[in-house]
Amino acid sequence: SHVTLTGLDIAGGQGFGVHVQGAAADLTIIGCAIHHGLAGIYVEAPSIEGLAIVANAIHDNDMKGVWLNGAAATAARPAVVAGNQVWRNGESGIALHASHVLVDGNAVVNNGLAGLPGTSGIHVFGVTEGDGMGWFNQVSNNLVAFQREPDGFDGHGIQLDHFSGQNTVCLLYTSRR
C-alpha cells in the first residue's frame, strides 16, 4: 500500500514487468516504460482501491499489456487505468477481470500479435457468474484500433464478455476491430 513506481524502464525478462500480488490499494504506476517481457503489468489482489496505472508506455510483451485479475475496487475509491499507450502486446491490451475500474484516455493499438484466440483491445469479463468481477467498470475516451484475433470470434476493440454487467462504455474511438 501507498507505493509509487515512477519513471522506470522495465525491459525483458521471463516474468511480468510489474507483478503485484496481495496488497495493491493506493499503488501508483506512473510514467514507466514496460516492454519486451512476458507481460506488462499484472495485478492480482483482493483490493485495488486507489490503484492508479497512469501515463505508461506498455508494449511488445508476449501476453497482456495490463491485466487486473480477480481484483476489486469500490465506487467510492475506484481503480484508474488512464493515459497509457498500450501497443503490440501478444494478447489483449487491457484485460479486466476486475470491478470498479475507470479505463480512460488510453491508446490501445495493434495488440493480439501472439495469434491466440480470445484477444481484444480492452476486455472486461468475469470467470463465473458469482465471482463478482467484470462489474461497474467505466471505459471512456479510449482510442482502440487494429486489434488482431486468429479465429474471428473475439478480436474486438472493446469486449464486455461473459458474466460482466452494469459497465459503462462511452466516447469511443475505434477502428478495424
N, C-alpha and C positions, 0 to 999 in steps of 0.2 A: 504494500500500500504506500501511496504518496512517493512514487518513484518516477523520475523523468529520464528518458533516453532522448538525447538531442544531438543532432549534427553528426551522427555516426555513419561510417561507410562499412556496411557489413556485407562481405562478398564471399562466395564459395562455401565449401563445406558440404557435409553429407547430412546435415540436420537442418532445422529451421533457422532462419536468420535471427528471429526473435521468438523464443518459446516461453510462454507464461503459463504456469500450471499452479493452481491454488489461488492465492490472494491476488486479484487484479484490480480491485477497487482503487480509483484515483491514480491509476497508472497513465502516464502520458508518453507517447512515442511521437516525436515531432522533428521534422526536418532531416530525416535519415534516408540514406540510400541503402536498400536491401535487395541484393541481386545475386544471380548465378549460384543459388543454393538449392536445397531440396524444396523449400517453400519459404515464403516471405515472413509473415507474422502469423503465429498460431497461438491462440488464447483458449485455454480450457480451464474454466474457473466457475465456481458456483455464483460468484457475484462480480459483475463488471460495472457496477455503479461508478460513474465519473470517469470511466476509461475514455481516453482521447487518443485516436490514431489520426494525426493531422499533418498535412503537407509533406508527405514522404514520397520518394520515388521507389516503387516496388516493381521489379521487372526481371525477366529472364530466369525465373525459378522453375524447377521441374514440376511442381504441383501448384497449389493455390497461391495467390498473391497475399490476401488477407483471409484468415479463417477463424471465425469465432465459433467455438464448438461447445455446445451444452452450457452456454453462458447467458445469464440474465441480469439485466439492469432493472430499474423501476421507472415509472412515469415521472416521478419527482427527480430522479437522477439518472437520465439515460446515458448510454454509451454513445460516443460520437466517432464516426469514420468520415473525415471530411478533408477536401482539398488535396487528396492524394492523386498521384499519377501511377496507374497500375496497368502495365502492358507486358505483352509477350510472356505470360506465365503459362505453364503446361495445362492447367485445369482452369477452374473458374477464377475470375479476377478477385471478386469479393464473395465469400460464402458465409452465410449467416444461419447457423443452427443456434440461434440466439433470439432473445426478446428485448424489446425496448431499446432499439439501436437507431440512431439517426445516421443515415448514409447520405451525405450531401456534398455536392460540388466536386465530385471525383471525376477524373477522366479514366475510363476503363476501356482499353482498346487492345484488340488483337490477342486475346487470351484463348486458351484451348489448344495450344500447339502440340500437346502430347498425343493428340489423336484418341483420347479416351472418351467414351460416351458419358453423358450427364454433365456437361460443362455449360456454363452460361456466364455472361459478364458479371451480373450480380444475381446470386442465387439465394433465396430465402426458403427455409424448409424446417420441418420437424421430422424426426425419425419415426416416432409412433404418435398415435392420437393423443396420448396422455403425457407426453414428455414436457409440455409447456413451452417448447421452443418454436420459433417462427411466428411469433405473435407480437403485435403492437409495434412494429418497426415502421420507420418512415424513410422512404427512398425518394430523394428530391434533387433536382438541379444537377444531375449527373450527365456526362457525355459518355455514351456506351456505344461502341461501334466495332464491327469486323470480328465478332466472336466466331470461333470455329468449333465444329461438332461433327464427328465422322458418320454417325448414323442418322442424323437429321431429326431425331426426336427431341433433343434439347438444343443447346447452342443458341439460346435466346439472348437478347440483350439483357433483359431482366426477367427472372422467373420466380413466381410465387408458387411453390411446389406443395407436395403432399403435407397435410397436417399443419399448414400455416393458415393464419387468419387475422382479420382486423388490422391489416397492414395498409399503409397509405403510400401510393406512388403518384408523384406529380412532377410537372415541368421536366419532361424527359427530352433528351437529345439522343436519338438512336439512329443507327444506320446499318444496313445489311446485317440483319440477325443480331 
